Each structure stands twice: as C-alpha cells, then as structure tokens.
Amino acid sequence: MSEGISRDQKIEVNENIESPERKQLRELEATDSYVFHGTNVDVEQLEPRQAIDTIAGSDDEPGVHASQVADYAIFMAVAAPLGHSRSGATESNGSIIMDYGVERAVMNRLSDQIIGWVYVFNKKDFRQRRPVEWISDKPVKPIFKIKVSKQDLPKNIEVF
C-alpha cells in the first residue's frame, strides 16, 4: 500500500475500478441476447435441478436457472455460496433494480481467494419465468464462462 493512503481510501479507489471480467459481462448484458448463471462450481454443462428457497421451500419445477442481469449471476457465484444471502428485484419505469444482502459472517469469509464462474448462455435457449429469472428444462452448455471474484461483486450489498 502506498505511503499516505489509508486502507479506507484504497478500498474506495478500488470500488471505482471495474474489472475486465465485470465490464465484459455488463457489455454482454447490454446486448439483451444472453442470460447468465452464477455458481462456484466449474462444469462443462449445466443440468436441470430442483431449486430450493431456504424460506419458501422447493421451487415449482427443475431447471437450469439464469438471469439477464449479470450482477445477479456474479452475486450467486461469489457471495451466495458462502452462507445466508438474499436477493430481490423490483421493476421501476421499465428498469430492473436489484437488491442484495448477506449475513455479516458471509462478508467475513469473503476473501480475494474466493472465485466463482458466470456461465453465458444464448437467451433463446431459455424462457422467461419471472422478471429476472429465465429457465431451461434441458441440459445446456454455455457459450463460454468467465471467472469472477470479490472485486466483481455489485457494490450495493447490504450486510444483515
């Protein structure tokens, strides 16, 4: 760390720098041609699985879940596997506003060594199920995958 720069200032400066990985994902998102799936597991193909919400229980149908929101996939790849987390979406004037939250214990485990993967899929291989959720009931191979880490997370994560 440079002389005369406090740790807090260094973090603030880093938060304003977008990694090449996050920039690439946001550019793909802007084309509206792709959906993204985030996980901490490195695989060649994703298989339909039963989603389970820790509050609501089993989801209604097995599938490969994805979102047109790249930040959501990044959150699911990096922060969600570390413990209790939540995410939500609201629509406002045609825009989607995402809300993220994690327990303090998740933030304590979140280190620079934690990585995840965002799988990029062609949107036409999925059907929209909810405003930020797309699903495929068939196994799907990604077009490609991008390694993501703590630096790629959305900046508006609430700690509870």
Secondary structure, 3 states (H helix, E strand, C coil): CCCCCCHHHHHHHHHCCCCHHHHHHHHHHHHCCEEEEEECCCCCCECCECCEECCCEECCCCEEEEECCHHHHHHHHHCHHHCCEEEEEEEECCEEEEEEEECHHHHHHCCCCCEEEEEEEEHHHCEEEECCEEEECCCECCCEEEEEEHHHCCCCEEEC
